[in-house]
Amino acid sequence: MAMKMVLRRMKVTDATVHGFRSSFRDWAGEATAFPREVAEAALAHTVGDQTERAYRRGDALEKRRKLMEAWAEYLDQHHRATEHKMLLA
């Protein structure tokens, strides 16, 4: 809900929260070597069947932190490249 409120306050009408989540998931799966389970956990998705979840006790917090740092770096690089292109135009 927080992201939806940010978009609303910024008066962004051509983007959705799902779009951000989908972009993140595509990037994590296609451009990184992070395990699928870590990406799904970062999105607060349930992974595995009931038995697997019963034995999975950790929250992979450190792995998720590294994933989110990589995502932030990716976004920062993309933003810089976009700014550079705009300056050249």
C-alpha positions in Angstrom: 0.0 0.0 0.0 2.9 2.4 0.7 4.1 2.3 -2.9 0.6 2.9 -4.2 0.3 6.0 -2.0 3.7 7.3 -3.2 2.6 7.0 -6.8 -0.7 8.7 -6.0 1.0 11.6 -4.2 3.4 12.0 -7.1 0.4 12.0 -9.5 1.9 9.2 -11.4 -0.8 7.7 -13.6 1.1 5.6 -16.1 2.7 3.2 -13.6 1.5 0.6 -11.2 2.9 -1.1 -8.1 2.6 -4.4 -10.0 4.7 -3.0 -12.8 7.6 -2.1 -10.4 7.4 -5.6 -8.8 7.3 -7.3 -12.2 10.3 -5.2 -13.4 12.3 -6.2 -10.3 11.4 -9.9 -10.7 12.4 -9.9 -14.4 15.7 -8.2 -13.6 16.5 -10.6 -10.7 15.7 -13.6 -12.8 17.4 -12.6 -16.0 20.3 -10.3 -15.1 21.5 -11.8 -11.8 22.6 -15.1 -10.3 20.6 -14.6 -7.1 18.5 -17.7 -6.3 14.9 -17.6 -7.3 13.9 -18.2 -3.7 15.7 -15.0 -2.6 14.0 -12.9 -5.3 10.6 -14.3 -4.3 11.2 -13.7 -0.6 12.2 -10.1 -1.4 8.7 -9.7 -3.0 7.1 -11.4 0.1 6.0 -14.4 -2.0 5.6 -17.8 -0.5 8.1 -20.3 -1.9 7.8 -24.1 -2.0 5.1 -26.5 -0.8 3.9 -26.8 2.8 6.6 -29.3 3.8 9.4 -27.2 2.3 8.2 -24.1 4.1 8.0 -26.0 7.4 11.7 -26.7 7.2 12.7 -23.3 6.0 13.4 -21.4 9.2 15.5 -18.5 8.1 14.4 -15.4 6.3 17.5 -15.0 4.1 17.7 -11.4 5.3 21.4 -10.9 4.4 20.9 -12.5 0.9 17.9 -10.3 0.4 19.9 -7.2 1.5 22.6 -8.0 -1.1 19.9 -8.5 -3.8 18.3 -5.1 -3.0 21.7 -3.4 -3.0 22.3 -4.8 -6.5 18.8 -3.6 -7.6 19.6 -0.1 -6.2 22.9 -0.1 -8.1 21.2 -1.2 -11.3 18.6 1.5 -11.0 21.2 4.1 -10.2 23.2 3.2 -13.3 20.1 3.2 -15.5 19.2 6.6 -14.1 22.7 8.0 -14.8 22.7 6.7 -18.3 19.2 8.2 -19.0 20.4 11.6 -17.6 23.5 11.4 -19.8 21.4 10.8 -22.9 19.1 13.7 -22.1 22.1 16.0 -21.7 23.4 15.0 -25.1 20.1 15.5 -26.8 
